[in-house]
Every structure is written in structure tokens, then in C-alpha cells.
Amino acid sequence: MKNVMTRAWEIAKQGQKKFGGKVKEFFAIALKMAWKEIKKMAKVIKNINERIILTANHDTFEYTVEGERNGKIFWKREGIKEDDKKNEAYAYLKSGKGINTVSFYKIKDGVKTFIETQNV
């Protein structure tokens, strides 16, 4: 909250320098602008700290779909054999939880290998 107020006063002072008048005349609009900036930053940070981990096991022909937040798994489905079930689990995390970062892994001959990370 303190950061929002500090940022709002900074924006109001910039408005006063540009257009003249009193700083407090710009504060209401500056506060809205500061909140918008903070919300945008929070959304970016959230997307960085959340990801979907999709692992294809070529040995057992099964998929694992996991939801990770701040380095901890908060949701996991293992042993998925059908593409429809895999897509359903993936869609739950993407649409239902709003996670836009996906990391792909494969397991072949018992070795787990990172493939790529995408923002979708």
C-alpha cells in the first residue's frame, strides 16, 4: 500500500510539473494510474512464478501434468494415457488457473530431459 501511495505522489508531481497547478489536484488520477501499474506488475510476477509442467513418458506411454507455483507442485495428475485426458488436465491449469507458461519434458529410457518452455 505504501508503494502505491508513494508512486501516486510521484505521478502527481510529474503532472504538476507538466501542466502546472497544485500537486493535490492531480492526486486522484495519479492514484488510479499507480494502482494500474502495481496490478500489471503483480500479474507479470504471478506469471513468472507459475508454470505448467507437461512430461511425456516414452517408456510407459503416459503423461504427467503438474501445476507449479513458487517452486512447489500444487496440483498433479499422473499416469494419463489418453490425449483427451492430458488436454483436459492442461486446460484446467491454463484456463481455470490462468497459467500461461508451459515447460515440456520427456522421459526416454528412464532419463528425464527438458525440451523447452513456452509462453502460451
C-alpha positions, 0 to 999 in steps of 0.5 A: 500500500505504501508503494502505491501511495508513494508512486501516486505522489510521484505521478502527481508531481510529474503532472504538476510539473507538466501542466502546472497547478497544485500537486493535490489536484492531480492526486486522484488520477495519479492514484488510479494510474499507480494502482494500474501499474502495481496490478500489471506488475503483480500479474507479470510476477504471478506469471513468472512464478507459475508454470505448467509442467507437461512430461511425456513418458516414452517408456510407459506411454503416459503423461504427467501434468503438474501445476507449479507455483513458487517452486512447489507442485500444487496440483498433479495428475499422473499416469494419463494415457489418453490425449483427451485426458492430458488436454483436459488436465492442461486446460484446467491449469491454463484456463481455470488457473490462468497459467500461461507458461508451459515447460515440456519434458520427456522421459526416454529410457528412464532419463528425464530431459527438458525440451523447452518452455513456452509462453502460451 
